[in-house]
Amino acid sequence: MAIVDVRILVEGASDVEVVSKALQGLALGSEYNITISAIIPTTNVEIAKSAAAGADLLIIATDADRVGRDLAERLFGELGEMVGHVERMKLPLGHDLEHVDVELVRKELKNTLVRAGLKSLQILPEYMALRNQLLDLKGRYDGLTDEYKRLHGEYEALRKAYDELKAESEKLAEENSGLKALLENSKNVYRVEEAWKSLFPAEPVPDEAYIGKAVEKLGLTGRVIVGQGYIFAEDRSLVDELLRTVYLSIAIREEPEPKPPRPEPPKEEPPARAEPTGEEEVAESAEVKPEELENLLKGL
């Protein structure tokens, strides 16, 4: 069991002698488990505060006259919050050991200690209730400590996820800023269908994915963007160049393979010309004269 620290505050040095003499006949350690750690002779409040601070029990021992009562009341009010408990003790008038009844002082001191003990017993139920509240609060504190550790672990995991999302968000914001700058700088947005029909009105519009693949193959990424039925480009010439290349690619894919040439039929030799006979030569060489033709007609 812990020793109770008791300090006695008196008005002057003579009172110290009286109280010390009275204490010689008390077995405080064995009977009350207390020790008188200091007897403080002062009427100065500041000195009293410094000397009494931290005591378990402070006994203010002053004379029974009006001055003693006033001093005790003043010290009681000033020191009550600095010690565990304050108790008042009245000293008999007279400060000469030859004229003071030490036994009376000893009895008063003993009664003061008993009163302090009884008052402590009066507040014991309140103390036990406070103790139970303290234990309950400690249990709740331990539970809250475990909950805090769990929540702290979740917080760290969420903070890590937040940092990752923040980094990704900053990356997307940077990419979006670049795209926005590209759109603001170019100011050229074309519908895929309208741009295609303006060049090839009779041809069906190719798939958007095919055009996007052509952008990659031609190294136009960043300068031309295809999506959602639109083409974003720095200028219209890039769009026309892209679509002409796409058209040429489609035309090459759809062009049929050439057929092999048909063999030419063999040429026929012209028929040999027959040798002319003598009659034919005569006929070819015969010459009809006009006189003979006239005579022939007359005969008919």
Backbone bond lengths (Angstrom), bond angles and torsions (degrees), N, CA, C in turn:
res aa  C-N    CA-C-N  psi(-1)  N-CA   C-N-CA  omega(-1)  CA-C   N-CA-C  phi
1 M - - - 1.469 - - 1.528 109.02 -
2 A 1.313 115.78 137.94 1.458 120.21 -177.44 1.523 110.87 -72.02
3 I 1.320 116.41 145.59 1.459 122.76 176.69 1.522 109.13 -77.05
4 V 1.344 116.62 134.75 1.460 122.14 179.28 1.520 108.75 -84.39
5 D 1.344 115.48 125.20 1.470 121.27 -179.38 1.528 109.08 -86.66
6 V 1.362 115.69 115.26 1.458 121.01 179.98 1.522 108.75 -115.24
7 R 1.337 116.22 135.01 1.462 121.88 176.49 1.528 108.47 -127.03
8 I 1.351 114.76 141.95 1.468 120.45 -176.34 1.523 108.40 -115.26
9 L 1.330 115.91 127.94 1.464 122.24 179.45 1.529 108.59 -105.93
10 V 1.360 116.22 122.19 1.468 121.31 179.76 1.525 109.40 -122.68
11 E 1.366 115.21 171.22 1.459 119.08 -174.37 1.529 112.75 -81.37
12 G 1.327 119.61 -33.81 1.460 120.99 -175.36 1.512 112.49 -153.76
13 A 1.361 114.69 -179.53 1.467 121.32 -176.53 1.523 112.04 -64.82
14 S 1.337 117.21 -35.58 1.468 119.45 -179.96 1.521 111.27 -63.63
15 D 1.306 115.92 -35.16 1.464 119.30 178.08 1.522 111.20 -66.89
16 V 1.322 116.08 -30.12 1.465 119.51 177.61 1.521 109.57 -61.28
17 E 1.349 117.15 -41.93 1.468 121.04 179.60 1.527 111.27 -63.43
18 V 1.313 115.54 -42.99 1.461 120.06 -178.55 1.519 110.80 -62.95
19 V 1.337 116.19 -48.10 1.472 120.36 -177.86 1.521 110.81 -66.94
20 S 1.335 117.01 -40.21 1.470 120.19 179.33 1.527 110.45 -61.91
21 K 1.339 117.04 -40.99 1.456 121.23 179.11 1.525 110.82 -63.46
22 A 1.341 115.33 -38.50 1.469 119.18 -178.90 1.526 111.36 -70.46
23 L 1.293 117.50 -31.88 1.461 120.84 -177.87 1.530 112.45 -71.32
24 Q 1.322 116.39 -20.27 1.470 119.71 -177.13 1.526 112.04 -64.82
25 G 1.272 117.96 -22.31 1.457 120.18 -178.69 1.506 113.86 -98.53
26 L 1.352 117.79 8.62 1.464 121.36 -178.03 1.523 110.65 -113.95
27 A 1.326 116.00 129.68 1.472 121.04 174.43 1.534 107.71 -93.40
28 L 1.333 116.99 72.62 1.470 120.92 -173.19 1.526 112.50 -67.70
29 G 1.349 116.01 -35.72 1.456 118.17 -177.89 1.503 112.41 -65.96
30 S 1.315 117.68 -44.20 1.459 121.15 -176.99 1.518 112.47 -80.48
31 E 1.355 118.16 -35.03 1.459 120.73 -176.78 1.531 113.42 -85.67
32 Y 1.313 115.82 -38.48 1.475 119.02 -173.33 1.535 113.77 -119.21
33 N 1.313 115.65 -5.30 1.471 120.77 -178.90 1.533 110.84 58.09
34 I 1.353 114.70 42.39 1.460 119.24 179.64 1.509 108.90 -128.77
35 T 1.301 115.90 164.85 1.464 122.51 174.88 1.515 108.94 -137.50
36 I 1.327 115.07 138.82 1.472 119.89 175.94 1.525 106.28 -88.16
37 S 1.312 117.39 103.12 1.462 120.61 -175.00 1.514 112.92 -84.33
38 A 1.353 118.71 -20.85 1.470 119.26 -178.91 1.521 110.48 -162.10
39 I 1.346 115.28 143.97 1.466 121.90 168.95 1.526 105.26 -116.66
40 I 1.322 117.04 117.04 1.470 121.97 -168.52 1.523 109.46 -109.16
41 P 1.346 118.18 111.41 1.472 120.62 178.62 1.526 110.81 -91.98
42 T 1.325 119.84 99.55 1.466 122.02 178.37 1.514 110.13 -165.21
43 T 1.331 114.25 152.05 1.473 121.18 171.22 1.531 110.56 -114.08
44 N 1.335 115.41 2.83 1.466 120.85 179.96 1.528 108.85 -84.06
45 V 1.299 115.29 124.82 1.463 119.98 -175.19 1.525 111.44 -64.42
46 E 1.337 117.23 -40.90 1.462 120.10 -177.07 1.517 111.32 -66.73
47 I 1.351 116.22 -41.45 1.466 119.59 177.31 1.531 110.04 -64.72
48 A 1.325 115.54 -39.64 1.466 120.22 179.40 1.527 110.93 -63.86
49 K 1.322 116.78 -39.66 1.465 120.73 178.43 1.518 111.00 -61.22
50 S 1.330 114.93 -46.17 1.461 119.77 -178.28 1.524 111.79 -64.66
51 A 1.344 117.23 -39.83 1.462 120.74 -175.80 1.521 112.60 -78.21
52 A 1.332 117.25 -29.92 1.459 120.14 -174.09 1.524 113.79 -94.86
53 A 1.310 117.43 -11.76 1.474 120.50 -174.58 1.521 111.10 -57.29
54 G 1.339 116.62 129.73 1.456 121.68 175.34 1.509 115.12 90.74
55 A 1.320 119.05 -2.03 1.468 120.88 -179.51 1.524 110.60 -72.47
56 D 1.362 115.12 147.76 1.470 118.58 175.29 1.527 110.75 -74.24
57 L 1.327 116.26 -37.26 1.463 121.19 179.39 1.526 107.87 -141.31
58 L 1.329 115.73 129.76 1.469 121.86 175.76 1.527 107.77 -115.35
59 I 1.366 115.99 124.12 1.465 121.52 176.54 1.521 107.73 -104.63
60 I 1.329 116.31 120.56 1.470 121.48 177.41 1.532 106.44 -95.71
61 A 1.340 115.66 105.01 1.474 121.70 -177.07 1.526 109.22 -103.68
62 T 1.340 116.31 104.74 1.472 121.29 179.86 1.522 108.92 -127.08
63 D 1.338 114.53 168.55 1.461 119.68 179.66 1.526 110.67 -63.62
64 A 1.283 114.64 158.05 1.470 120.66 -178.85 1.522 112.99 -78.93
65 D 1.360 118.83 -3.06 1.462 120.39 -179.64 1.527 110.75 -79.44
66 R 1.366 113.22 -178.89 1.470 118.96 -176.16 1.510 111.95 -63.89
67 V 1.342 117.83 -40.92 1.469 121.03 179.76 1.517 110.15 -61.82
68 G 1.319 116.50 -42.12 1.455 120.44 178.63 1.511 112.61 -64.59
69 R 1.337 115.23 -39.53 1.472 118.57 178.55 1.514 111.45 -65.33
70 D 1.345 117.70 -43.43 1.466 121.17 180.00 1.535 110.86 -62.15
71 L 1.350 115.19 -44.00 1.461 118.47 179.69 1.524 110.65 -63.13
72 A 1.310 116.95 -41.68 1.467 120.76 -178.95 1.539 110.94 -63.31
73 E 1.331 115.67 -42.34 1.460 119.21 -179.66 1.532 111.04 -64.68
74 R 1.342 114.79 -40.85 1.477 118.19 -179.71 1.529 110.53 -65.23
75 L 1.325 117.05 -46.37 1.470 120.15 179.73 1.529 111.51 -66.17
76 F 1.320 115.84 -35.89 1.460 120.49 178.52 1.532 110.37 -58.96
77 G 1.353 115.55 -45.24 1.464 118.88 -179.66 1.514 113.92 -68.90
78 E 1.340 116.90 -33.98 1.465 120.86 -176.85 1.529 112.84 -79.08
79 L 1.324 116.88 -32.63 1.471 120.30 -171.18 1.526 113.67 -103.23
80 G 1.311 116.66 -4.61 1.453 119.55 -174.96 1.528 114.49 -59.50
81 E 1.339 117.02 -32.38 1.464 120.97 -177.74 1.515 113.03 -87.40
82 M 1.344 118.36 -4.84 1.460 120.85 -173.67 1.520 113.11 -101.36
83 V 1.340 117.38 -11.30 1.458 120.71 -177.75 1.530 108.64 -130.04
84 G 1.350 114.53 170.23 1.454 117.93 -179.21 1.521 112.52 -68.14
85 H 1.334 116.49 -42.71 1.465 120.18 -178.61 1.529 108.31 -154.39
86 V 1.363 117.72 146.15 1.462 123.84 178.92 1.525 108.11 -121.33
87 E 1.311 114.22 133.16 1.461 118.96 178.83 1.535 108.91 -131.45
88 R 1.359 116.59 143.95 1.470 122.74 -179.00 1.537 109.41 -95.58
89 M 1.374 115.57 138.44 1.476 121.88 176.79 1.526 108.27 -132.34
90 K 1.334 116.44 132.97 1.467 121.30 -179.20 1.531 109.79 -98.72
91 L 1.333 115.07 126.47 1.466 120.79 175.32 1.530 109.43 -92.42
92 P 1.328 118.75 142.12 1.479 119.91 176.61 1.520 110.63 -67.55
93 L 1.307 115.57 151.75 1.465 119.58 -177.76 1.515 109.86 -65.37
94 G 1.355 113.99 146.50 1.456 120.03 -179.24 1.512 109.96 101.51
95 H 1.305 115.35 136.28 1.455 119.62 -174.52 1.528 112.35 -120.58
96 D 1.296 116.80 11.76 1.466 121.13 179.61 1.519 107.97 -98.27
97 L 1.344 115.26 124.83 1.460 119.03 -176.20 1.525 112.10 -58.78
98 E 1.316 116.18 -27.56 1.459 119.21 -178.83 1.527 111.52 -69.72
99 H 1.331 115.70 -23.36 1.465 119.79 -176.63 1.528 113.01 -112.31
100 V 1.311 117.37 -0.72 1.470 120.62 -179.17 1.514 108.52 -101.52
101 D 1.317 115.34 135.22 1.457 120.71 176.73 1.529 108.57 -82.17
102 V 1.346 116.63 98.71 1.470 121.71 -177.00 1.529 110.64 -60.90
103 E 1.329 116.08 -35.00 1.465 118.47 -179.89 1.526 110.97 -63.70
104 L 1.324 114.95 -34.74 1.461 119.36 177.89 1.530 110.32 -66.95
105 V 1.331 115.91 -40.59 1.474 120.16 177.76 1.531 109.88 -64.81
106 R 1.361 115.13 -40.95 1.461 118.94 -179.93 1.540 110.57 -63.02
107 K 1.323 115.16 -41.16 1.463 119.28 179.69 1.525 110.74 -65.19
108 E 1.332 116.53 -42.33 1.471 120.23 179.10 1.524 111.38 -63.65
109 L 1.338 115.78 -38.90 1.465 119.98 178.76 1.531 110.48 -65.19
110 K 1.345 115.02 -41.57 1.451 118.65 179.58 1.531 111.33 -65.94
111 N 1.323 115.22 -41.93 1.476 118.91 177.42 1.539 111.64 -62.52
112 T 1.335 115.54 -36.95 1.470 119.70 178.46 1.530 110.78 -62.59
113 L 1.326 116.08 -42.51 1.465 120.09 178.83 1.525 110.77 -65.25
114 V 1.354 115.52 -38.12 1.462 118.78 178.37 1.527 110.75 -65.84
115 R 1.340 116.04 -43.60 1.476 119.20 178.32 1.525 110.74 -59.19
116 A 1.344 116.61 -43.61 1.464 120.35 179.51 1.525 110.60 -60.82
117 G 1.386 114.70 -40.13 1.458 118.05 179.15 1.512 112.10 -66.65
118 L 1.339 117.23 -41.88 1.465 120.41 179.51 1.531 111.46 -64.95
119 K 1.312 116.00 -40.40 1.470 118.31 177.71 1.525 110.66 -63.68
120 S 1.329 114.98 -34.94 1.469 118.35 177.01 1.522 110.53 -64.81
121 L 1.375 115.55 -37.92 1.466 118.51 178.09 1.526 111.17 -66.24
122 Q 1.330 116.62 -33.06 1.460 119.87 179.13 1.537 111.97 -63.78
123 I 1.309 114.15 -33.28 1.473 116.87 -179.00 1.532 111.69 -94.31
124 L 1.360 115.90 4.15 1.459 118.78 -179.35 1.532 112.38 -61.33
125 P 1.342 120.46 -46.30 1.474 118.88 177.65 1.529 112.49 -57.17
126 E 1.343 114.54 -40.63 1.468 117.70 177.56 1.527 110.61 -63.84
127 Y 1.351 113.33 -38.84 1.471 117.69 178.03 1.521 111.08 -62.98
128 M 1.341 116.86 -43.39 1.471 120.15 -179.91 1.529 110.91 -64.18
129 A 1.331 114.88 -39.70 1.473 117.88 177.73 1.522 110.71 -62.82
130 L 1.340 115.46 -43.01 1.461 119.46 177.91 1.530 110.94 -64.34
131 R 1.358 114.94 -37.26 1.467 119.03 178.59 1.533 110.41 -63.27
132 N 1.341 115.71 -44.12 1.468 119.11 178.32 1.526 111.44 -62.85
133 Q 1.337 115.00 -40.24 1.462 118.53 176.20 1.520 111.22 -61.86
134 L 1.353 114.46 -39.20 1.458 118.84 179.11 1.530 111.07 -63.23
135 L 1.344 115.83 -44.05 1.467 119.47 178.76 1.528 110.69 -63.46
136 D 1.339 115.25 -40.74 1.467 118.55 178.07 1.521 111.22 -63.24
137 L 1.336 114.65 -43.16 1.465 118.82 178.54 1.527 111.12 -64.46
138 K 1.340 116.22 -36.24 1.465 119.45 178.10 1.526 110.83 -64.04
139 G 1.356 115.30 -41.96 1.459 118.32 177.30 1.529 111.90 -62.31
140 R 1.328 114.52 -42.97 1.467 118.22 177.73 1.523 110.87 -65.56
141 Y 1.336 115.14 -37.49 1.471 119.23 178.57 1.531 110.90 -62.57
142 D 1.353 115.72 -43.62 1.463 118.83 178.75 1.529 110.59 -62.43
143 G 1.356 116.32 -41.38 1.462 119.27 177.48 1.518 112.23 -63.42
144 L 1.348 115.06 -41.71 1.466 118.83 178.24 1.523 111.58 -66.75
145 T 1.345 115.85 -32.37 1.463 118.91 176.90 1.520 111.30 -63.50
146 D 1.342 115.83 -44.51 1.468 119.40 177.02 1.523 110.86 -63.49
147 E 1.336 115.65 -41.79 1.468 119.14 178.99 1.523 110.87 -64.03
148 Y 1.338 115.06 -37.77 1.470 119.04 178.25 1.523 111.08 -62.75
149 K 1.347 115.96 -43.07 1.460 119.33 179.40 1.518 110.63 -61.35
150 R 1.353 115.94 -42.35 1.465 119.21 179.37 1.534 110.99 -64.12
151 L 1.334 115.17 -47.23 1.468 118.80 -179.91 1.526 111.60 -64.88
152 H 1.342 115.55 -34.69 1.461 118.69 178.51 1.523 110.76 -64.11
153 G 1.354 115.64 -40.38 1.468 118.77 176.65 1.519 111.25 -62.65
154 E 1.350 116.86 -42.75 1.465 119.96 177.63 1.523 110.57 -64.32
155 Y 1.340 115.32 -39.20 1.470 118.83 179.28 1.523 111.36 -61.51
156 E 1.341 116.14 -43.22 1.460 119.33 179.99 1.524 110.58 -62.76
157 A 1.360 116.28 -40.94 1.463 119.42 178.41 1.527 110.61 -64.75
158 L 1.335 116.77 -42.43 1.463 120.36 178.96 1.527 111.37 -66.62
159 R 1.335 115.75 -37.39 1.467 118.34 179.33 1.529 110.50 -65.02
160 K 1.344 116.36 -39.20 1.456 120.17 178.15 1.526 110.03 -64.13
161 A 1.355 115.19 -44.75 1.469 118.73 178.37 1.531 110.56 -63.45
162 Y 1.343 115.78 -37.81 1.467 119.99 178.42 1.526 111.23 -62.59
163 D 1.333 115.59 -43.74 1.465 119.33 179.40 1.530 110.76 -61.42
164 E 1.342 116.33 -40.75 1.458 119.63 178.79 1.523 110.63 -65.15
165 L 1.344 116.41 -45.12 1.467 120.11 178.94 1.526 111.16 -64.48
166 K 1.336 115.72 -36.54 1.462 119.11 179.43 1.524 110.63 -65.03
167 A 1.347 115.70 -42.78 1.463 119.21 178.78 1.525 110.59 -63.21
168 E 1.351 115.99 -41.58 1.466 119.36 178.48 1.519 110.94 -66.14
169 S 1.350 115.49 -39.09 1.461 119.33 178.92 1.524 111.15 -63.65
170 E 1.347 116.23 -42.32 1.460 119.71 178.38 1.530 111.17 -63.18
171 K 1.350 115.71 -37.67 1.456 119.33 178.00 1.518 110.80 -65.28
172 L 1.361 116.01 -44.57 1.464 119.42 178.73 1.526 110.88 -65.63
173 A 1.336 116.08 -37.29 1.466 119.01 178.73 1.523 110.50 -63.81
174 E 1.343 115.99 -39.25 1.461 119.85 178.25 1.523 110.87 -65.27
175 E 1.346 115.98 -43.14 1.458 119.18 178.03 1.520 110.50 -64.92
176 N 1.343 116.90 -41.36 1.453 120.34 179.02 1.518 111.39 -64.24
177 S 1.344 115.18 -36.55 1.462 119.16 177.93 1.522 111.03 -64.58
178 G 1.362 114.59 -41.18 1.464 117.97 177.55 1.509 112.06 -64.13
179 L 1.348 116.33 -41.28 1.464 120.39 178.16 1.518 110.69 -65.20
180 K 1.350 115.65 -41.30 1.456 118.99 178.91 1.521 111.21 -63.61
181 A 1.335 115.48 -40.75 1.469 119.17 178.10 1.520 110.41 -63.06
182 L 1.348 116.02 -39.87 1.465 119.69 179.13 1.519 110.53 -62.83
183 L 1.343 115.84 -43.88 1.461 118.71 -179.15 1.528 111.73 -67.47
184 E 1.332 115.52 -39.05 1.462 118.24 179.82 1.520 111.86 -68.78
185 N 1.333 115.61 -34.71 1.463 118.74 -179.93 1.528 111.74 -73.88
186 S 1.341 114.51 -38.97 1.469 116.72 -175.48 1.529 111.67 -81.06
187 K 1.312 115.89 -47.24 1.462 120.62 -178.02 1.521 111.78 61.31
188 N 1.335 118.02 15.79 1.464 120.95 -176.90 1.514 109.43 -116.68
189 V 1.322 115.33 109.89 1.454 122.32 178.64 1.522 107.32 -127.90
190 Y 1.323 116.63 127.64 1.461 121.58 -175.28 1.508 109.59 -128.35
191 R 1.314 115.10 141.12 1.460 119.08 172.44 1.523 108.68 -74.16
192 V 1.315 116.31 136.43 1.465 120.96 -177.47 1.527 110.73 -59.47
193 E 1.319 115.42 -45.99 1.471 119.21 -176.48 1.524 111.27 -63.82
194 E 1.351 116.80 -44.22 1.465 119.57 -178.34 1.528 110.97 -66.28
195 A 1.341 116.70 -42.00 1.461 119.60 179.92 1.525 110.91 -64.46
196 W 1.328 117.78 -39.62 1.475 121.13 -179.97 1.528 111.19 -68.18
197 K 1.348 116.51 -46.28 1.459 120.20 -178.28 1.526 112.09 -66.02
198 S 1.349 116.10 -27.15 1.462 117.60 178.25 1.531 111.46 -68.33
199 L 1.338 116.12 -24.79 1.468 120.26 178.95 1.523 112.05 -98.68
200 F 1.311 117.75 -40.46 1.467 122.41 -175.44 1.523 109.26 -133.02
201 P 1.292 117.49 75.31 1.471 120.84 -173.86 1.523 113.83 -62.17
202 A 1.311 118.26 -26.69 1.464 120.38 -176.45 1.520 112.85 -92.22
203 E 1.307 118.28 -6.52 1.464 121.19 -175.47 1.530 110.66 -100.01
204 P 1.353 117.27 144.18 1.475 119.79 177.50 1.532 111.10 -68.59
205 V 1.318 115.27 148.28 1.470 120.55 -178.81 1.529 109.16 -71.68
206 P 1.336 118.67 127.04 1.466 120.12 -179.77 1.529 111.79 -70.28
207 D 1.336 115.30 165.44 1.451 121.11 178.75 1.536 110.59 -64.01
208 E 1.344 115.18 141.02 1.465 120.11 -177.88 1.527 112.11 -61.18
209 A 1.332 116.41 -36.00 1.465 120.07 179.24 1.530 111.04 -63.38
210 Y 1.326 116.65 -35.05 1.460 120.47 179.12 1.528 110.30 -66.40
211 I 1.358 115.79 -39.20 1.464 119.47 178.01 1.531 110.11 -66.90
212 G 1.360 116.44 -41.28 1.457 119.75 178.43 1.519 112.19 -61.95
213 K 1.331 116.55 -37.30 1.462 119.72 177.49 1.521 110.71 -66.32
214 A 1.327 116.47 -35.71 1.460 120.01 177.88 1.525 110.96 -65.19
215 V 1.351 116.47 -34.29 1.474 120.35 177.34 1.527 109.96 -59.94
216 E 1.344 116.68 -43.43 1.462 120.31 179.40 1.515 111.13 -66.40
217 K 1.323 117.03 -45.34 1.457 120.83 -177.16 1.526 112.07 -63.94
218 L 1.329 116.46 -34.11 1.462 120.50 -178.04 1.526 112.43 -86.50
219 G 1.334 117.58 -0.34 1.462 119.71 179.02 1.516 113.50 70.82
220 L 1.344 116.86 32.49 1.468 120.94 -178.36 1.529 112.26 -101.76
221 T 1.334 117.29 8.66 1.461 120.17 -179.94 1.529 110.04 -61.74
222 G 1.315 115.47 130.37 1.457 120.72 -177.22 1.517 112.11 97.68
223 R 1.338 115.43 -28.52 1.467 119.03 177.04 1.528 111.66 -99.37
224 V 1.339 115.52 -27.45 1.463 121.19 179.39 1.526 107.51 -132.21
225 I 1.340 116.77 133.64 1.456 122.79 178.72 1.519 108.29 -127.17
226 V 1.327 116.16 131.15 1.457 122.02 -179.41 1.522 107.82 -118.07
227 G 1.341 116.95 130.79 1.450 119.97 178.09 1.505 112.08 175.50
228 Q 1.347 115.18 148.78 1.455 122.00 176.20 1.532 112.61 56.78
229 G 1.318 114.97 31.61 1.465 118.60 177.85 1.512 114.82 81.64
230 Y 1.330 117.76 10.58 1.458 121.18 -177.89 1.524 110.44 -128.48
231 I 1.333 114.01 158.66 1.462 121.88 173.20 1.521 107.06 -122.40
232 F 1.339 115.54 125.69 1.461 122.09 176.57 1.529 107.44 -107.00
233 A 1.305 116.89 125.28 1.462 119.90 -177.17 1.515 109.78 -147.47
234 E 1.349 114.58 162.25 1.462 119.74 179.41 1.529 110.89 -66.65
235 D 1.326 116.67 -38.75 1.458 119.70 176.94 1.523 109.04 -152.16
236 R 1.329 115.56 169.23 1.463 120.90 -174.71 1.524 111.84 -69.70
237 S 1.312 117.77 -26.01 1.469 119.24 -178.14 1.521 111.57 -63.43
238 L 1.337 116.74 -35.29 1.465 119.73 176.99 1.521 111.14 -65.40
239 V 1.342 116.26 -38.51 1.464 120.00 178.32 1.522 110.26 -63.54
240 D 1.341 116.57 -46.82 1.464 119.96 -179.74 1.519 111.23 -63.18
241 E 1.320 116.89 -41.90 1.462 120.41 178.59 1.518 111.21 -61.19
242 L 1.331 115.37 -42.57 1.457 120.03 179.89 1.523 110.79 -63.56
243 L 1.329 117.42 -49.06 1.458 120.41 -175.63 1.530 111.21 -67.94
244 R 1.327 118.27 -34.69 1.475 119.69 176.80 1.530 109.93 -64.92
245 T 1.328 115.56 -39.69 1.465 118.59 178.77 1.522 110.32 -65.24
246 V 1.332 116.96 -41.08 1.464 120.88 177.53 1.529 110.30 -62.32
247 Y 1.327 115.58 -43.76 1.466 119.15 -179.87 1.528 110.71 -62.07
248 L 1.332 116.05 -43.93 1.462 119.84 179.87 1.530 110.35 -63.54
249 S 1.310 116.58 -39.63 1.457 119.82 179.04 1.519 111.25 -63.81
250 I 1.341 116.48 -42.79 1.472 119.93 178.80 1.517 110.52 -65.79
251 A 1.351 116.15 -41.49 1.462 119.76 -178.96 1.527 110.99 -63.04
252 I 1.325 116.76 -39.54 1.472 119.71 179.42 1.522 110.40 -66.51
253 R 1.324 116.30 -38.87 1.466 119.70 -179.69 1.523 111.51 -67.14
254 E 1.368 116.41 -35.17 1.461 119.72 -175.48 1.523 113.56 -91.98
255 E 1.359 119.90 -9.68 1.474 121.76 -177.39 1.531 109.59 -68.53
256 P 1.396 118.35 128.82 1.478 120.83 -179.07 1.522 110.32 -69.71
257 E 1.330 114.90 152.62 1.458 119.73 179.20 1.533 109.73 -70.93
258 P 1.332 119.12 140.48 1.488 121.19 -178.65 1.529 110.62 -66.79
259 K 1.401 114.47 141.48 1.468 120.47 179.02 1.532 109.53 -81.11
260 P 1.343 117.29 148.60 1.480 119.02 177.65 1.526 111.03 -66.80
261 P 1.336 120.20 146.11 1.478 122.47 -178.13 1.545 111.55 -66.38
262 R 1.370 114.79 141.85 1.464 120.39 179.32 1.534 109.70 -75.31
263 P 1.329 117.81 140.11 1.499 119.56 178.92 1.527 110.98 -68.03
264 E 1.346 116.90 139.98 1.473 122.01 179.69 1.529 109.46 -76.81
265 P 1.338 117.99 140.19 1.493 120.88 178.11 1.537 110.17 -67.15
266 P 1.323 116.73 148.44 1.495 119.30 178.74 1.519 112.06 -62.82
267 K 1.309 114.56 140.23 1.476 119.69 179.98 1.539 110.72 -75.20
268 E 1.406 116.86 135.61 1.478 122.21 178.35 1.533 110.00 -84.47
269 E 1.329 114.11 137.06 1.466 119.66 177.64 1.522 109.06 -73.08
270 P 1.338 118.86 135.24 1.478 119.61 177.86 1.541 109.80 -65.25
271 P 1.346 117.17 145.14 1.501 120.54 -178.77 1.523 111.10 -62.25
272 A 1.294 112.14 141.84 1.490 118.04 179.79 1.530 110.25 -65.14
273 R 1.302 114.87 136.14 1.475 121.05 -179.33 1.539 110.32 -77.34
274 A 1.344 115.39 128.37 1.493 120.48 -178.32 1.507 110.69 -67.88
275 E 1.336 114.25 147.72 1.466 120.03 178.16 1.509 109.50 -69.72
276 P 1.324 119.71 135.02 1.494 121.50 -179.68 1.531 111.34 -69.81
277 T 1.408 115.58 141.52 1.480 121.53 176.39 1.496 109.14 -87.84
278 G 1.349 114.82 177.22 1.471 119.66 -178.50 1.492 112.79 -70.30
279 E 1.380 116.34 -32.82 1.442 119.40 -178.84 1.504 110.97 -65.38
280 E 1.362 114.36 -42.89 1.458 118.51 -179.06 1.498 110.27 -62.73
281 E 1.320 113.92 -36.27 1.448 116.46 179.51 1.507 110.19 -66.77
282 V 1.346 115.01 -34.87 1.457 119.38 -179.14 1.497 109.86 -68.34
283 A 1.389 113.35 -41.58 1.459 117.11 -178.17 1.497 111.20 -66.95
284 E 1.358 114.21 -40.23 1.450 116.82 -177.83 1.516 110.21 -69.35
285 S 1.344 114.36 -31.38 1.460 116.81 -176.53 1.506 113.38 -91.47
286 A 1.420 115.60 -10.11 1.475 118.16 -178.25 1.500 108.93 -68.15
287 E 1.229 115.62 143.40 1.461 122.31 -177.69 1.523 107.41 -130.78
288 V 1.345 115.48 121.39 1.461 120.52 -179.30 1.511 108.09 -90.53
289 K 1.239 113.10 126.11 1.451 118.58 -179.74 1.509 110.66 -88.83
290 P 1.295 118.51 155.06 1.457 120.86 -176.82 1.509 113.19 -65.26
291 E 1.291 118.91 -37.36 1.448 121.91 -178.99 1.523 110.07 -63.20
292 E 1.328 115.80 -40.24 1.457 119.71 -178.30 1.530 110.23 -69.79
293 L 1.308 117.67 -34.95 1.456 120.18 178.49 1.493 110.20 -69.03
294 E 1.317 119.79 -35.56 1.444 123.31 179.81 1.533 110.83 -69.07
295 N 1.300 115.77 -42.82 1.463 119.77 177.75 1.522 111.29 -62.55
296 L 1.340 114.21 -37.30 1.471 118.32 -179.43 1.516 111.09 -65.21
297 L 1.317 116.02 -39.70 1.445 119.63 179.30 1.532 112.34 -68.21
298 K 1.304 117.26 -34.48 1.470 120.63 177.72 1.506 110.85 -66.10
299 G 1.273 117.13 -39.43 1.443 120.56 179.22 1.520 112.41 -65.37
300 L 1.307 117.76 -29.24 1.452 120.30 177.90 1.532 110.17 -75.24
